Amino acid sequence: MNKREAAISKTRRILLGTKDRKGLLSSLFIYVILFSFGYVYLLPVLRMLLGTFMTREDQIDPKIVWIPTRLVLENVRVAIDSIYYWDGLFVTVMLSVVPALLQTMSTAIAGYGFARFDFPMKRMWLVLVIVFYVVPAQLVSVPRYLLYMNYNILNKVWSMYLPAVFGQGLKSGIFILIFYQFFHSYPKSFDEAAEIDGAGRLRIFGRIALPMSGPAMVISVIFSVVWYWNDTNQNSMFMAHASNTTFLGVPINSMRTLPVRLQDFNIMLEEMFALGGETNVPVTDGYLLAGTLLVVLPMIILYLVLQRQFIESVERSGITGE
């Protein structure tokens, strides 16, 4: 092989790669794809962050797009006051975290029952679980509304808690299937050894099955919190007229969650300015962007705190066993 052929072969290996190493072109192609997707997802986030701290003058100045003349906290302060942020944050936590925990426990029990017990028409009930997950929640909203009205739990937290307790919360079906798959995958010899030692089914579930289902529980809790947090349909329908009340001894202006309040942001902002004696105040995008940032900020913090556990849980939830 002459020098020219050696150079061509070396260049080909660098550009196209070998069996053991990726080439420059394939790596470049992957990075371009990743950068493109990252740009699509990060551009609105960057726009929200910059718009939140821009002055009103910068918002309406067509010459200023990305770099503001100065950074201010006025938009954040106005957004906090207009949507009663701390009041809404407490309500949102109580109406998302608590149902998420209740839903996790109820779906874990249901998944364990499907995985470890044989009962009549078991396959049919599993199919119904899948069907319940596929059916849109809006399709059963009216029947639920009438049911809650008959039981006199409309505009009360029980309209959010009771479905989660009985495994009928937001997308409970997918969590039942996740727990079913997890409990079905770990060896039955663990349960049999506990039965020989005299443990009952409840004790086996609480002392063996539940601690082993940590990855499935992390996935269930995180997704349940996010879905309950972002849900506006149930809160708007079942808690629409719950206002000027107390919850756990805390006086509450309204039982509407932060995402629901964000939907009415312009109306609440104008009401706040009117109460302060200000009229004809121009509503810029900065106020709305600040309100949006405040609403999504707790979920970002939750993900950053639980990022490692979430990734490990996703990897381990597909474990197979005996």
C-alpha positions, -999 to +999 in steps of 0.1 A: +000+000+000+015+033-011+014+065+009-017+079-010-038+048-003-027+049+033-038+085+036-071+078+020-077+048+043-068+069+073-091+098+063-119+073+057-115+058+091-116+093+107-147+104+088-167+072+086-153+054+116-147+018+123-165-011+140-151+000+174-153+038+170-177+063+155-166+084+127-164+122+126-194+125+102-217+102+123-207+121+155-213+154+138-247+142+125-257+132+161-246+165+176-265+184+149-297+165+157-292+169+195-285+206+191-316+211+169-339+194+194-322+212+223-327+246+205-364+239+200-369+230+237-346+256+252-355+286+231-389+292+248-373+287+282-346+313+275-372+337+262-392+332+294-362+338+316-351+369+298-386+383+295-392+378+332-365+403+341-369+428+314-383+463+320-416+474+305-397+497+282-375+469+269-405+447+263-421+472+239-388+483+223-385+465+189-347+470+189-342+449+221-347+412+215-323+392+237-301+415+258-321+439+281-307+473+291-311+463+327-326+435+348-355+441+372-377+421+396-408+442+390-425+416+368-420+389+394-434+411+422-465+420+401-470+383+392-468+372+428-493+398+439-517+393+410-522+356+413-518+354+451-488+332+445-480+319+481-517+312+487-519+294+453-486+275+459-500+261+492-532+250+475-514+235+445-491+215+467-520+201+488-540+193+456-511+177+438-486+161+462-512+146+486-533+130+457-500+118+441-490+100+473-524+085+478-526+074+442-491+058+445-502+037+475-536+026+460-520+017+426-492-002+443-518-023+462-538-029+430-507-038+411-496-062+438-531-078+438-529-084+400-494-098+402-497-121+432-534-133+433-555-153+410-592-144+410-621-147+385-619-127+353-585-114+361-576-108+325-608-089+319-600-065+349-566-059+335-581-050+301-605-026+319-575-010+336-559-004+302-592+009+288-596+033+317-561+047+310-569+052+273-603+068+278-599+106+280-606+121+315-629+147+299-652+119+288-661+110+324-660+145+338-697+151+336-707+118+353-682+124+380-695+159+385-730+146+390-718+119+413-698+143+435-728+167+435-750+139+448-724+130+475-720+167+484-682+168+479-680+194+452-657+223+460-641+202+487-607+185+487-624+151+489-633+155+452-596+153+445-585+129+473-611+101+471-605+091+434-568+089+442-575+067+473-595+042+452-571+041+423-592+064+400-569+094+400-551+110+370-538+082+347-539+056+375-542+028+350-506+033+338-493+032+374-512+000+381-496-016+351-461-004+362-466-019+397-481-051+382-451-055+359-426-048+388-443-071+413-447-098+387-410-097+379-394-102+413-390-138+425-420-154+443-395-173+465-392-141+486-430-143+494-428-181+500-399-177+524-419-150+543-450-173+544-429-201+559-418-177+586-455-170+594-459-137+576-494-129+562-501-113+528-504-078+543-471-081+561-454-095+530-466-065+510-455-040+536-422-055+545-410-071+513-429-061+482-432-024+489-396-017+499-385-036+468-407-014+445-387+018+452-380+025+415-417+020+405-427+042+434-403+070+424-417+070+389-453+070+401-448+098+426-429+121+401-453+116+372-483+118+395-472+151+410-464+166+376-497+155+361-517+167+391-498+200+391-504+207+355-541+195+355-566+223+350-597+203+340-605+187+374-597+218+395-617+241+372-647+217+374-647+203+409-632+232+429-644+262+409-665+278+436-643+270+467-632+304+479-627+323+511-623+291+531-597+275+554-577+244+546-558+227+575-564+259+595-548+281+568-571+308+554-574+304+516-585+331+492-593+305+465-589+267+460-577+273+424-543+259+416-515+280+401-520+267+365-557+276+367-549+310+381-524+315+352-552+309+327-570+340+342-538+359+346-548+390+326-581+393+344-565+389+379-538+414+369-563+440+358-582+435+391-551+440+411-543+473+393-579+484+397-578+478+434-546+499+436-563+528+418-543+523+386-561+523+353-550+519+317-518+502+327-503+484+297-501+446+303-468+435+288-455+400+281-431+404+311-459+399+336-472+368+320-437+353+315-429+360+351-462+342+362-454+313+339-419+310+354-433+310+390-457+283+381-432+259+365-403+267+389-414+241+416-415+214+390-380+223+378-367+222+413-384+188+419-367+174+388-333+188+397-335+173+432-348+139+421-330+137+387-306+109+398-333+089+415-356+093+385-330+081+359-321+051+381-357+042+386-364+043+349-334+020+343-344-004+371-381-005+365-376-029+336-358-055+357-368-091+351-366-120+376-379-154+383 
